[in-house]
Amino acid sequence: MNYIALGAALAATTGTLGVRSALAQDTIPNFIPVEVSLFEDRDASGKKIYKFATENGHPFYTRDKDEPNKSTCTEECKEDWSPVRARANAKPEAEWTLFDRGNGYMQWVYKGKPVYQNVAQAIGQEAKIPPGWTELKP
């Protein structure tokens, strides 16, 4: 899996990444929050795909049970699935919005689905993700 560097100087000044690639304009989104990295990978057939993850490659997921802009992952669920927290100055843009989990805890939402990471999954390890969770891709 290859990390795609996407305008760190822009992120440092605005807290966001503006993204557009001439190589994959149909697959890479125009905007990615600074807390989210984009990785290039290959699927089982060898086709190039992109995945959202932490900067060190820990993949992000959405929960099928979640309703638009609403999380159903509460106390017990959060032991294994950590909500992806937005920085204090984060601003929604394009497909990325914010969900207020309460007490000032803002979670990133992609295309209406709250975003999580599996805290038990080792970086670079293929995870055995239970039914109802989907790896986050553009």
N, C-alpha and C positions, 0 to 999 in steps of 0.2 A: 504494500500500500504506500503510495507516494503522497507526501504533503504538498499542497499547492499553496505557495506564498501569494497572498492576495492583498497587497497594498498596506503593509504595516504602518507606513507613515500616515496614511489617511486614517487608519484606526487610532493612532496615537493622538491625532488632532480632533477627531470627531467622535470617537468611541464606536465607530461602525466601519465596516468594510464595503466599499463599492466594488462590485465584481462584474467583469464582462470579459470573456475570452473569445478571440476570433476563432479559436479552434473548436469551441463547443458552445456556441451561443445558445443553442437550443436546450442544453442540459444544465449549465451553470447559472444560478440565479443572479439577478442584478445586485442583490444586497445580502450580506451575511453579517450577523452580529459579531462583535469582537470576541465574545466568549465561545464562538463556534468556529471550527476549522473545517475546511473542505479537503477531502482526500480522494485521490484517484486510485482506483483499484480495477481488478478484472473479475468478471463473473466466471462461473464454471465453464462457459463456452469460450472464454478468452476475450469477450467484448469489454471495452472500457466502460466503467461505471464510476459514479461519484457518490461519496458518503459524507455525512456530517458527523463530526466527532470532536473530542477535546483536542487541544493542540498536540497532545502526545498519542493520539490515535484511539482513545477510548470512545467507542461508538455511542451515538444517541438513538433513542427509541421513542415511539409514541404508543399509547395504550388504546386498544380498540374500544374499550368501554367508555372512554372519555367522550363527553359531548363537546360540541364546538365551544371553545374558550372556557371550558369547565373541567377541572380535574376530579376524578373519582379515586385517585391514589392518595389515601390518607394514612394515618399513623402506621398500621401494620405493613401496608404496601411500601411506605417510604423507607423501611428497614433494608429493602433490597433495591429499590428504585428511587434514586435521588433526583428531585426536580432540578432542571438546569436553571440556575439562578441568574437573573440579569443584574448588571451593575446598576448602582443607584442613579446614574445619569442616562440610562438606556432609553432609547426612543423607538417606538414601533416604526417599521417601514416595510413596504411591499408585503410579502407573504409572512413576515415575522412581526408578531404582535406580543403583547404582554398580558399575563394573567396575575391578578393580585391574590396571593394565597393567604393574605392577612399579615398583620404586624409588619408591614413594609416589605415583605418577601415577594418579590416579583419574579415570575417564572416565564421563560421564553415559550412562545407558542408558534408553531409553524403550520401554516394553512389551516388554522383553527384547532390544531391538536397540541396540547401541552407536551413539552419535550422533557425526557428523562435520560439518566444513564444508569446502567446496571452496576451497582457498587461492588458486587461479588465477581464481576467479570474481569479477568486479568487482561492487561493491554496486549493486543496482538493475538489473543487466544480466541478461537472460535467458541462462541457461547452457545449453550443449550438454552435458548430462550423459550419460556413457556408459551403456550397458545394465548393469544390475546395481546401480544406485543409485536411491534413491527419496527425493523431498523429504519432509521430516518435517512431518506435520500431525496435529492432535489427532484 
